[in-house]
Amino acid sequence: MIFNRFLATTLGAFSLLLSIPALAEQPPKLIFPVDCTLNEDCWFIQHPDVDPGDGFRDYGGFTRSYNGHNGVDIGISDIAAIDEGFLVLAPADGRVLRARDGMVDEAVRTKEARDAIYDRACGNAVVLSHAGGLETQICHMRQGSVLVQPGQIVEAGDPIGEIGMSGLAEFPHIQLSTRLNGVHVDAATGKPLKPEDADKVPNPTPLWGDAELTAYDPLDIVQIGFGTAALTADKALDGRAHVRAAATDPPALVVWTVIYGTQPGDRLTMTILDPVGDKFFDNEIELEEQKVRIFRFSGRRVRQPLDPGVYTGRITIERGEGETAFRETKQTTIRIEPAG
């Protein structure tokens, strides 16, 4: 009887073990895939689109995305910064599935240019396979920078290329796309981008290993500088706009900025302070449109020689009121050299 009871118990336990599915291998947590300092010399520019309809919305509830965007864009300040060689890093241990190089770095601004590279929109790119059904794809790397080949094993943090502007790109950045169990997911939340794919990822968790990478910034001041005449957005994007020193009699003195993620109602204040801290110029603008990227400059004509010394340009962008308000300020300087 004791033996039979033991046998029955053992068989029952064995049966129970057989009924429990094997624990699925978990995908690795991702490291930040660029050798830069987030929010200082690189930024999250756009996020995946989580709106299931024709509109677009990011995981923070704002519109730092566009319809159908399936990755997170990590950008640098301007085209000139490409030459600094910002390394792109493997976001986790894995194996290279595909790699492409050889496409030029240039801003795509016309329909003809877009159509010409439609089938190679990702530009110079690497696709990696990781544990737990995870794949990552990194697009728009610099021409000639891709360091890996298909079949190669990489570890998290290994250099695989540099930030560039190849493929369908209008500014220097990479796009990191994450696919889990065959469907696109948002690295910040781990959730599928399409509601119909929810059953493919039943218990989503953020893929980023550092919790700070899941923190949401509604907008970013990416560039700020001085000028001595009217400026263009293309000049700022090229990295040729900032004037660091001038004589006492420039045609004008202006401060300019590039900001990502603006919304209607955002308040932009552009200020210039003279060498003793008094206001030389001040202008507040209420923005009227949602924009991924805006360029603005403001200042005044110089009708008499400026006092020599260091002038400070300050940009402040504000959204909302009270406890939910967001405010960011950055500043820069220009030295006005004494005559003679």
C-alpha positions as a Markdown table, in Angstrom:
| # | Residue | x | y | z |
|---|---|---|---|---|
| 1 | Met | 0.0 | 0.0 | 0.0 |
| 2 | Ile | 2.8 | 2.4 | 0.9 |
| 3 | Phe | 4.6 | 1.5 | -2.3 |
| 4 | Asn | 1.4 | 2.0 | -4.4 |
| 5 | Arg | 0.8 | 5.3 | -2.7 |
| 6 | Phe | 4.4 | 6.3 | -3.4 |
| 7 | Leu | 4.1 | 5.2 | -7.0 |
| 8 | Ala | 0.9 | 7.1 | -7.5 |
| 9 | Thr | 2.3 | 10.2 | -6.0 |
| 10 | Thr | 5.5 | 9.9 | -8.1 |
| 11 | Leu | 3.6 | 9.4 | -11.3 |
| 12 | Gly | 1.3 | 12.2 | -10.4 |
| 13 | Ala | 4.2 | 14.6 | -9.9 |
| 14 | Phe | 5.8 | 13.4 | -13.1 |
| 15 | Ser | 2.6 | 14.0 | -15.0 |
| 16 | Leu | 2.4 | 17.5 | -13.5 |
| 17 | Leu | 5.9 | 18.2 | -14.6 |
| 18 | Leu | 5.1 | 17.1 | -18.1 |
| 19 | Ser | 2.1 | 19.5 | -18.2 |
| 20 | Ile | 4.2 | 22.6 | -17.3 |
| 21 | Pro | 5.7 | 24.1 | -20.5 |
| 22 | Ala | 9.4 | 24.8 | -20.6 |
| 23 | Leu | 10.2 | 28.3 | -19.5 |
| 24 | Ala | 10.8 | 30.3 | -22.6 |
| 25 | Glu | 14.2 | 32.0 | -22.9 |
| 26 | Gln | 13.9 | 35.6 | -22.1 |
| 27 | Pro | 15.2 | 38.3 | -24.5 |
| 28 | Pro | 18.3 | 40.2 | -23.3 |
| 29 | Lys | 18.0 | 43.8 | -22.0 |
| 30 | Leu | 19.4 | 46.3 | -24.4 |
| 31 | Ile | 22.2 | 48.8 | -23.7 |
| 32 | Phe | 22.1 | 52.3 | -25.3 |
| 33 | Pro | 23.5 | 51.6 | -28.8 |
| 34 | Val | 25.6 | 54.8 | -29.3 |
| 35 | Asp | 28.8 | 55.9 | -27.7 |
| 36 | Cys | 27.6 | 59.4 | -26.7 |
| 37 | Thr | 26.0 | 61.2 | -23.8 |
| 38 | Leu | 22.3 | 61.2 | -24.0 |
| 39 | Asn | 20.7 | 64.7 | -23.9 |
| 40 | Glu | 24.2 | 66.3 | -24.3 |
| 41 | Asp | 25.5 | 65.3 | -27.7 |
| 42 | Cys | 22.9 | 62.9 | -28.8 |
| 43 | Trp | 19.1 | 62.6 | -28.3 |
| 44 | Phe | 16.1 | 60.4 | -28.8 |
| 45 | Ile | 14.6 | 62.3 | -31.8 |
| 46 | Gln | 11.6 | 60.2 | -32.7 |
| 47 | His | 9.9 | 57.1 | -31.3 |
| 48 | Pro | 7.8 | 54.3 | -32.7 |
| 49 | Asp | 4.2 | 55.0 | -33.8 |
| 50 | Val | 1.8 | 53.3 | -31.4 |
| 51 | Asp | -1.3 | 54.8 | -32.9 |
| 52 | Pro | -3.2 | 51.9 | -34.7 |
| 53 | Gly | -4.9 | 54.3 | -37.1 |
| 54 | Asp | -3.9 | 56.9 | -39.7 |
| 55 | Gly | -2.6 | 59.3 | -37.1 |
| 56 | Phe | 0.6 | 58.9 | -35.1 |
| 57 | Arg | 1.4 | 58.9 | -31.4 |
| 58 | Asp | 4.5 | 58.0 | -29.3 |
| 59 | Tyr | 4.5 | 56.0 | -26.1 |
| 60 | Gly | 4.5 | 59.2 | -24.1 |
| 61 | Gly | 1.2 | 60.3 | -25.6 |
| 62 | Phe | 2.7 | 63.0 | -27.8 |
| 63 | Thr | 3.6 | 63.1 | -31.5 |
| 64 | Arg | 7.4 | 62.6 | -31.6 |
| 65 | Ser | 6.8 | 60.0 | -34.4 |
| 66 | Tyr | 5.2 | 59.7 | -37.8 |
| 67 | Asn | 2.6 | 57.3 | -39.2 |
| 68 | Gly | 4.0 | 53.8 | -39.4 |
| 69 | His | 7.4 | 54.6 | -37.8 |
| 70 | Asn | 8.6 | 51.3 | -36.3 |
| 71 | Gly | 11.8 | 52.3 | -34.5 |
| 72 | Val | 13.5 | 54.8 | -32.2 |
| 73 | Asp | 15.7 | 57.5 | -33.8 |
| 74 | Ile | 18.9 | 58.5 | -32.0 |
| 75 | Gly | 20.3 | 61.6 | -33.5 |
| 76 | Ile | 23.3 | 64.0 | -33.2 |
| 77 | Ser | 23.3 | 67.8 | -33.6 |
| 78 | Asp | 24.2 | 68.3 | -37.2 |
| 79 | Ile | 25.9 | 67.0 | -40.3 |
| 80 | Ala | 29.3 | 68.3 | -39.3 |
| 81 | Ala | 29.1 | 66.1 | -36.1 |
| 82 | Ile | 29.2 | 63.0 | -38.3 |
| 83 | Asp | 32.9 | 63.5 | -38.7 |
| 84 | Glu | 33.3 | 63.1 | -35.0 |
| 85 | Gly | 32.7 | 59.4 | -35.5 |
| 86 | Phe | 30.0 | 58.5 | -33.0 |
| 87 | Leu | 30.3 | 54.8 | -32.7 |
| 88 | Val | 27.2 | 52.6 | -33.0 |
| 89 | Leu | 27.3 | 49.7 | -30.5 |
| 90 | Ala | 25.7 | 46.2 | -30.6 |
| 91 | Pro | 22.7 | 46.6 | -28.2 |
| 92 | Ala | 23.0 | 43.1 | -26.9 |
| 93 | Asp | 25.0 | 39.8 | -27.4 |
| 94 | Gly | 24.0 | 38.2 | -30.7 |
| 95 | Arg | 24.8 | 37.2 | -34.2 |
| 96 | Val | 24.9 | 39.3 | -37.4 |
| 97 | Leu | 22.1 | 38.2 | -39.8 |
| 98 | Arg | 22.6 | 40.9 | -42.5 |
| 99 | Ala | 24.8 | 43.9 | -43.1 |
| 100 | Arg | 25.0 | 46.5 | -45.8 |
| 101 | Asp | 27.5 | 49.4 | -46.5 |
| 102 | Gly | 28.4 | 51.6 | -49.4 |
| 103 | Met | 25.5 | 54.1 | -49.5 |
| 104 | Val | 26.3 | 57.8 | -49.3 |
| 105 | Asp | 25.4 | 60.1 | -46.4 |
| 106 | Glu | 23.2 | 62.9 | -47.7 |
| 107 | Ala | 19.9 | 64.5 | -46.8 |
| 108 | Val | 17.0 | 63.2 | -48.8 |
| 109 | Arg | 14.7 | 66.2 | -49.5 |
| 110 | Thr | 12.9 | 65.6 | -52.8 |
| 111 | Lys | 10.4 | 63.0 | -54.0 |
| 112 | Glu | 12.7 | 61.9 | -56.7 |
| 113 | Ala | 15.5 | 61.2 | -54.3 |
| 114 | Arg | 13.1 | 59.3 | -52.0 |
| 115 | Asp | 11.8 | 57.2 | -54.9 |
| 116 | Ala | 15.4 | 56.4 | -56.0 |
| 117 | Ile | 16.3 | 54.7 | -52.7 |
| 118 | Tyr | 12.9 | 53.4 | -51.7 |
| 119 | Asp | 14.0 | 49.8 | -51.6 |
| 120 | Arg | 17.1 | 50.7 | -49.6 |
| 121 | Ala | 15.5 | 53.2 | -47.3 |
| 122 | Cys | 17.4 | 51.7 | -44.3 |
| 123 | Gly | 20.7 | 52.8 | -45.8 |
| 124 | Asn | 23.9 | 51.3 | -44.4 |
| 125 | Ala | 22.5 | 48.8 | -41.8 |
| 126 | Val | 23.0 | 45.8 | -39.6 |
| 127 | Val | 20.4 | 43.2 | -38.5 |
| 128 | Leu | 21.2 | 41.2 | -35.3 |
| 129 | Ser | 19.7 | 38.1 | -33.9 |
| 130 | His | 19.5 | 37.8 | -30.1 |
| 131 | Ala | 18.3 | 35.3 | -27.5 |
| 132 | Gly | 14.6 | 34.9 | -26.7 |
| 133 | Gly | 13.2 | 35.6 | -30.2 |
| 134 | Leu | 14.6 | 39.2 | -30.3 |
| 135 | Glu | 16.0 | 40.9 | -33.4 |
| 136 | Thr | 17.4 | 44.4 | -33.7 |
| 137 | Gln | 17.9 | 46.4 | -36.8 |
| 138 | Ile | 20.1 | 49.6 | -37.0 |
| 139 | Cys | 19.7 | 51.8 | -40.0 |
| 140 | His | 21.3 | 55.0 | -41.6 |
| 141 | Met | 24.9 | 54.3 | -40.5 |
| 142 | Arg | 27.8 | 56.2 | -42.0 |
| 143 | Gln | 29.2 | 55.2 | -45.4 |
| 144 | Gly | 32.3 | 53.0 | -45.0 |
| 145 | Ser | 31.8 | 52.5 | -41.2 |
| 146 | Val | 30.1 | 49.1 | -41.0 |
| 147 | Leu | 32.4 | 46.8 | -39.1 |
| 148 | Val | 30.6 | 43.4 | -39.1 |
| 149 | Gln | 29.7 | 40.7 | -41.5 |
| 150 | Pro | 26.8 | 38.2 | -41.6 |
| 151 | Gly | 27.5 | 35.2 | -39.3 |
| 152 | Gln | 29.7 | 37.2 | -37.0 |
| 153 | Ile | 29.2 | 36.9 | -33.2 |
| 154 | Val | 29.0 | 40.2 | -31.3 |
| 155 | Glu | 28.8 | 41.1 | -27.6 |
| 156 | Ala | 26.9 | 44.0 | -26.2 |
| 157 | Gly | 28.9 | 47.1 | -26.6 |
| 158 | Asp | 31.0 | 45.9 | -29.6 |
| 159 | Pro | 31.4 | 48.7 | -32.2 |
| 160 | Ile | 29.4 | 47.8 | -35.4 |
| 161 | Gly | 29.5 | 51.2 | -37.2 |
| 162 | Glu | 29.1 | 54.9 | -36.9 |
| 163 | Ile | 26.1 | 57.3 | -36.9 |
| 164 | Gly | 25.5 | 58.6 | -40.4 |
| 165 | Met | 22.8 | 59.8 | -42.7 |
| 166 | Ser | 22.5 | 57.1 | -45.4 |
| 167 | Gly | 19.3 | 55.9 | -46.9 |
| 168 | Leu | 16.0 | 57.7 | -46.4 |
| 169 | Ala | 17.3 | 60.2 | -43.9 |
| 170 | Glu | 16.9 | 64.0 | -43.5 |
| 171 | Phe | 19.2 | 64.4 | -40.5 |
| 172 | Pro | 22.2 | 62.4 | -39.0 |
| 173 | His | 20.9 | 59.6 | -36.8 |
| 174 | Ile | 20.4 | 55.9 | -36.5 |
| 175 | Gln | 17.1 | 54.1 | -36.3 |
| 176 | Leu | 16.9 | 51.2 | -33.9 |
| 177 | Ser | 14.0 | 48.8 | -34.6 |
| 178 | Thr | 13.2 | 45.9 | -32.3 |
| 179 | Arg | 11.3 | 42.8 | -33.3 |
| 180 | Leu | 10.2 | 40.2 | -30.7 |
| 181 | Asn | 8.7 | 36.9 | -31.7 |
| 182 | Gly | 8.4 | 38.3 | -35.3 |
| 183 | Val | 6.6 | 41.5 | -34.5 |
| 184 | His | 7.7 | 45.1 | -34.0 |
| 185 | Val | 7.8 | 46.3 | -30.4 |
| 186 | Asp | 8.6 | 49.6 | -28.7 |
| 187 | Ala | 11.9 | 49.2 | -26.8 |
| 188 | Ala | 10.7 | 51.7 | -24.1 |
| 189 | Thr | 7.7 | 49.5 | -23.2 |
| 190 | Gly | 8.2 | 46.1 | -24.8 |
| 191 | Lys | 4.6 | 46.3 | -26.2 |
| 192 | Pro | 3.8 | 45.4 | -29.9 |
| 193 | Leu | 3.2 | 48.4 | -32.1 |
| 194 | Lys | 0.0 | 46.9 | -33.5 |
| 195 | Pro | -2.8 | 45.8 | -31.2 |
| 196 | Glu | -3.4 | 42.7 | -33.2 |
| 197 | Asp | 0.0 | 41.4 | -32.3 |
| 198 | Ala | -0.6 | 41.6 | -28.5 |
| 199 | Asp | -0.8 | 37.8 | -28.3 |
| 200 | Lys | 2.7 | 37.4 | -29.7 |
| 201 | Val | 4.1 | 39.2 | -26.6 |
| 202 | Pro | 1.8 | 38.3 | -23.7 |
| 203 | Asn | 3.8 | 39.8 | -20.9 |
| 204 | Pro | 5.6 | 42.9 | -22.3 |
| 205 | Thr | 8.4 | 44.6 | -20.3 |
| 206 | Pro | 10.8 | 47.3 | -21.4 |
| 207 | Leu | 13.7 | 46.1 | -23.4 |
| 208 | Trp | 16.1 | 48.8 | -22.2 |
| 209 | Gly | 18.3 | 47.6 | -19.4 |
| 210 | Asp | 18.7 | 51.1 | -17.9 |
| 211 | Ala | 15.4 | 52.4 | -16.5 |
| 212 | Glu | 16.5 | 56.0 | -17.4 |
| 213 | Leu | 16.2 | 55.1 | -21.1 |
| 214 | Thr | 12.4 | 54.6 | -20.6 |
| 215 | Ala | 12.0 | 58.1 | -19.2 |
| 216 | Tyr | 10.1 | 60.3 | -21.7 |
| 217 | Asp | 11.2 | 63.8 | -22.9 |
| 218 | Pro | 8.4 | 65.6 | -24.7 |
| 219 | Leu | 10.9 | 67.9 | -26.5 |
| 220 | Asp | 14.6 | 68.7 | -26.8 |
| 221 | Ile | 16.6 | 71.8 | -27.6 |
| 222 | Val | 19.3 | 70.1 | -29.8 |
| 223 | Gln | 21.1 | 73.2 | -31.2 |
| 224 | Ile | 21.6 | 76.8 | -30.1 |
| 225 | Gly | 24.0 | 79.4 | -31.5 |
| 226 | Phe | 24.6 | 83.0 | -32.5 |
| 227 | Gly | 24.6 | 84.6 | -35.9 |
| 228 | Thr | 25.3 | 88.0 | -37.3 |
| 229 | Ala | 22.8 | 87.9 | -40.1 |
| 230 | Ala | 19.6 | 86.1 | -41.2 |
| 231 | Leu | 20.1 | 82.3 | -41.2 |
| 232 | Thr | 18.6 | 79.2 | -42.9 |
| 233 | Ala | 17.6 | 75.8 | -41.5 |
| 234 | Asp | 19.9 | 74.1 | -43.9 |
| 235 | Lys | 22.9 | 76.1 | -42.7 |
| 236 | Ala | 22.1 | 75.0 | -39.1 |
| 237 | Leu | 21.7 | 71.4 | -40.1 |
| 238 | Asp | 25.1 | 71.5 | -41.9 |
| 239 | Gly | 26.7 | 72.7 | -38.7 |
| 240 | Arg | 28.0 | 76.0 | -40.2 |
| 241 | Ala | 25.6 | 78.5 | -38.4 |
| 242 | His | 27.2 | 79.2 | -35.0 |
| 243 | Val | 29.3 | 82.3 | -34.9 |
| 244 | Arg | 31.6 | 82.4 | -31.8 |
| 245 | Ala | 33.2 | 85.8 | -32.2 |
| 246 | Ala | 32.5 | 89.0 | -34.1 |
| 247 | Ala | 33.5 | 92.6 | -34.4 |
| 248 | Thr | 31.6 | 95.4 | -32.7 |
| 249 | Asp | 29.7 | 96.4 | -35.8 |
| 250 | Pro | 28.0 | 93.2 | -37.3 |
| 251 | Pro | 24.9 | 93.8 | -39.4 |
| 252 | Ala | 22.8 | 92.1 | -36.7 |
| 253 | Leu | 23.1 | 90.0 | -33.6 |
| 254 | Val | 20.7 | 87.0 | -33.6 |
| 255 | Val | 20.3 | 83.8 | -31.5 |
| 256 | Trp | 19.0 | 80.7 | -33.2 |
| 257 | Thr | 17.9 | 77.2 | -32.2 |
| 258 | Val | 16.8 | 73.8 | -33.4 |
| 259 | Ile | 14.1 | 72.0 | -31.3 |
| 260 | Tyr | 12.6 | 68.6 | -31.8 |
| 261 | Gly | 9.1 | 67.6 | -30.7 |
| 262 | Thr | 7.1 | 70.9 | -30.6 |
| 263 | Gln | 3.4 | 71.2 | -30.2 |
| 264 | Pro | 0.8 | 74.0 | -30.8 |
| 265 | Gly | 0.8 | 76.2 | -27.7 |
| 266 | Asp | 4.4 | 75.7 | -26.8 |
| 267 | Arg | 6.0 | 78.9 | -25.7 |
| 268 | Leu | 9.5 | 79.7 | -27.1 |
| 269 | Thr | 11.5 | 82.6 | -25.5 |
| 270 | Met | 14.7 | 83.8 | -27.3 |
| 271 | Thr | 16.8 | 86.2 | -25.3 |
| 272 | Ile | 20.2 | 87.9 | -25.7 |
| 273 | Leu | 22.0 | 89.4 | -22.7 |
| 274 | Asp | 24.8 | 91.9 | -23.0 |
| 275 | Pro | 28.1 | 91.6 | -21.1 |
| 276 | Val | 26.7 | 93.0 | -17.9 |
| 277 | Gly | 23.6 | 90.8 | -17.9 |
| 278 | Asp | 21.1 | 93.4 | -19.2 |
| 279 | Lys | 18.6 | 92.3 | -21.9 |
| 280 | Phe | 19.9 | 93.3 | -25.3 |
| 281 | Phe | 17.0 | 91.5 | -27.0 |
| 282 | Asp | 14.0 | 89.4 | -25.9 |
| 283 | Asn | 11.2 | 87.7 | -27.9 |
| 284 | Glu | 8.5 | 85.3 | -26.9 |
| 285 | Ile | 6.7 | 83.2 | -29.5 |
| 286 | Glu | 3.7 | 80.9 | -29.2 |
| 287 | Leu | 4.2 | 78.0 | -31.6 |
| 288 | Glu | 1.2 | 77.1 | -33.8 |
| 289 | Glu | 2.0 | 73.8 | -35.3 |
| 290 | Gln | 3.1 | 70.3 | -34.4 |
| 291 | Lys | 6.6 | 69.7 | -35.8 |
| 292 | Val | 9.2 | 67.0 | -35.6 |
| 293 | Arg | 11.9 | 69.7 | -36.0 |
| 294 | Ile | 11.8 | 73.5 | -36.0 |
| 295 | Phe | 14.4 | 76.1 | -36.7 |
| 296 | Arg | 14.0 | 79.6 | -35.4 |
| 297 | Phe | 16.2 | 82.7 | -35.2 |
| 298 | Ser | 15.5 | 86.1 | -33.7 |
| 299 | Gly | 17.5 | 89.2 | -32.8 |
| 300 | Arg | 18.0 | 92.8 | -33.9 |
| 301 | Arg | 19.9 | 94.9 | -36.3 |
| 302 | Val | 23.0 | 96.6 | -35.0 |
| 303 | Arg | 22.8 | 100.3 | -35.6 |
| 304 | Gln | 25.7 | 101.5 | -33.4 |
| 305 | Pro | 28.8 | 99.6 | -32.3 |
| 306 | Leu | 28.3 | 97.0 | -29.6 |
| 307 | Asp | 30.0 | 97.0 | -26.3 |
| 308 | Pro | 32.9 | 94.5 | -26.3 |
| 309 | Gly | 32.6 | 91.4 | -24.2 |
| 310 | Val | 30.7 | 88.2 | -23.9 |
| 311 | Tyr | 27.0 | 88.2 | -24.9 |
| 312 | Thr | 24.8 | 85.3 | -23.8 |
| 313 | Gly | 22.0 | 83.7 | -25.9 |
| 314 | Arg | 19.3 | 81.9 | -24.0 |
| 315 | Ile | 16.6 | 79.6 | -25.4 |
| 316 | Thr | 13.7 | 78.5 | -23.2 |
| 317 | Ile | 10.8 | 76.2 | -24.4 |
| 318 | Glu | 7.8 | 75.7 | -22.2 |
| 319 | Arg | 4.7 | 73.5 | -22.4 |
| 320 | Gly | 1.7 | 73.4 | -20.1 |
| 321 | Glu | 1.0 | 74.9 | -16.6 |
| 322 | Gly | 1.4 | 73.8 | -13.0 |
| 323 | Glu | 2.6 | 70.4 | -12.0 |
| 324 | Thr | 2.5 | 69.0 | -15.5 |
| 325 | Ala | 4.5 | 71.8 | -17.0 |
| 326 | Phe | 7.6 | 71.1 | -19.0 |
| 327 | Arg | 10.4 | 73.6 | -19.3 |
| 328 | Glu | 13.9 | 73.4 | -20.9 |
| 329 | Thr | 16.5 | 76.1 | -21.2 |
| 330 | Lys | 19.9 | 76.2 | -22.9 |
| 331 | Gln | 22.4 | 79.0 | -23.5 |
| 332 | Thr | 25.5 | 79.8 | -25.5 |
| 333 | Thr | 27.8 | 82.8 | -25.9 |
| 334 | Ile | 29.5 | 85.0 | -28.5 |
| 335 | Arg | 32.5 | 87.2 | -27.9 |
| 336 | Ile | 32.3 | 90.7 | -29.3 |
| 337 | Glu | 35.9 | 91.8 | -29.9 |
| 338 | Pro | 37.0 | 95.4 | -29.3 |
| 339 | Ala | 37.8 | 97.5 | -32.3 |
| 340 | Gly | 41.4 | 97.8 | -33.4 |
